[in-house]
Amino acid sequence: MPRHERNHASQINSRTIRSTTILGVLRDDVVALAGDGQVTVGDVVLKHGARKIRTLYDGAVIAGFAGAVADALTLFSKFETQLKSSDGNLRKASVELAKEWRTDRYLRRLEAQLIVGDGESLLVLSGEGDVIEPDDGIAAIGSGAPYATAAAKALVAHTDLEAREIVESAMRIAAELCIFTNDRFTISTVPDLSASPAEGDAESDAPPELTADDEE
């Protein structure tokens, strides 16, 4: 192989796909889920307004992903199938998806993490077979997860803010600290509170517009 072709192949194979930030908060029987819009590959920001939050099961469940979009779409489809077969039981559907994700030869190669919630539960799902329900109703995935989690914990402990307000404020803090997270958020709640869009770049309950860009 010519040298320039080897170098080009090496650049593609070694590209670093950076992560996003997805934050979920369960408070007073309301689950709010927020995701930023940045898609970063290597040292380049390819997209600023990607939507990584999706509603499922006729709006009764919300889900967010960190990972490759094609993989996430596959998992969303599988998860919605499990929701329908379990009559909307989020816990049962999550366990069944985790089992299939862990054992299926094709699915276990998918690179993504999910946060799902329905107003009663907030769960983190992974390809390792994990189904984790946080004790305090706060869950985050992606590169900015530690910052978003810390901010949300402080807001839950020391304020009376609603779940939606908490995720928006915590995500703004994460966006200031994590270079792979921006401040163009998509925020959804279950039940749908029909809140107006927040000031700035936050987008309220917008229809999913998942892109073909890779995000991990």
VENQUILIN-V771490 format. One record per backbone hydrogen bond with DSSP energy under -0.5 kcal/mol. CO is the residue of the C=O (numbers start at 1). NH is the residue of the N-H. If there is no record, write none. Layout:
((CO:NH) (CO:NH))
This chain:
((2:6) (3:7) (4:8) (5:9) (6:10) (7:11) (8:12) (9:13) (10:14) (12:15) (15:17) (16:18) (16:42) (18:216) (20:143) (20:144) (21:36) (22:141) (23:34) (24:139) (25:27) (25:32) (27:30) (30:27) (30:32) (31:190) (32:25) (33:188) (34:23) (35:186) (37:50) (39:46) (39:47) (40:18) (41:44) (44:41) (44:46) (47:39) (50:52) (52:65) (54:63) (56:60) (56:61) (57:60) (61:56) (62:117) (63:54) (64:115) (66:113) (67:215) (68:72) (69:73) (70:74) (71:75) (72:76) (73:77) (74:78) (75:79) (76:80) (77:81) (78:82) (79:83) (80:84) (81:85) (82:86) (83:88) (84:87) (86:89) (88:90) (89:93) (90:94) (91:95) (92:96) (93:97) (94:98) (95:99) (96:100) (97:101) (98:102) (99:103) (100:104) (104:108) (106:109) (107:110) (110:112) (111:68) (112:127) (113:66) (114:125) (115:64) (116:123) (117:62) (121:118) (121:119) (123:116) (124:132) (125:114) (126:129) (130:126) (132:124) (132:134) (134:137) (137:26) (139:24) (141:22) (142:145) (144:148) (145:149) (146:150) (147:151) (148:152) (149:153) (150:154) (151:155) (152:156) (153:157) (154:158) (155:159) (162:166) (163:167) (164:168) (165:169) (166:170) (167:171) (168:172) (169:173) (170:174) (171:175) (172:176) (173:177) (174:177) (174:178) (177:179) (178:181) (183:185) (185:203) (186:35) (187:205) (188:33) (190:31) (191:193) (199:202) (203:187) (203:205) (209:51) (213:69) (216:19))
